[in-house]
Amino acid sequence: MLNLLFKSLFALVVLIIFIAGVVFDAKFLSQDQFSDKELKFSRVIQESVDFIPDRFSSHITLESTNTLRTSAQITPEQLNQITTTLDKALSLAKDSQICKGSTYSISPSYSYNDGARIISGQLVNFDIRCEFNKTDINKYETLITSLNSLIAGNEFITMSLPALAQSSSSAIIAQNSELLHSKILKSAMAKATIYSKELGKNCVLNSVEFSTTNYPADYANIKATAAFTATPIESKKSQNLLATASYSCK
């Protein structure tokens, strides 16, 4: 009986030691695993570059005067006068070497009277789009002067006041894009060193995923005078780029 009691006590002691060992291992091994666990994270990095656009763009419109917009009918002679004027404007745009004229149209406009559609006037649609380097601004001045002379006193055709806007060539946009990619890569690598010091771990840059380049938008039009005697005011613009950098720290 006594022998059985000793055996039972011995078995109980062994069981307690076993359980204590399991708890000890689970607790401290868990702490070691946590301290050695790899930390992974990512962050968004944005860079920008300021620059002055290297080009100008303009959208010139020739359109109907109020007289033509309210003329229900036009004679063949009047139609010939209108088309001759538009043909000359198209030729002037081509000769400028910096502008391109669209195909023009002359079409009736309509109004309704008791459900009946009637012709109320004539509409002229003709666009001239220009894009040029700053060094060619004299060509643009010459074109505006010539167009003003062409339609001076014309009872059927008028020209909207031309406007200039800053624009950027594909070359300068590509140059800025390369610079932005380099700036983001340098920033991403520098942050790996910073995170290593802050976390007391060895942090490495795993990947950088670039978003679509944010190209500069068309800039606000800068109105010119009818004779175009002043050079537009230029201003700096920004081109931006976003990227997501992924890191791991041990």
ABEGO torsion letter per residue (X at the ends): XAAAAAAAAAAAAAAAAAAAAAAAAAAAAAAAAAAABBBBBBBBBBBBBBBBBABBBBBBBBBBBAAAAABABBBAAAAAAAAAAAAAAAAAAAAAGABBBBBBBBBBBBBBBGGBBBBAEBBBBBBBBBBBBAAAAAAAAAAAAAAAAAABGBAABBBBBBBBBBBBBAAAAAAAAAAAAAAAAAAAAAAAAAAAAAAGBBBBBABBBBBBBBBBBBBBBBBBBAAGABBBBBBBBBBBBBBBBBBBBX
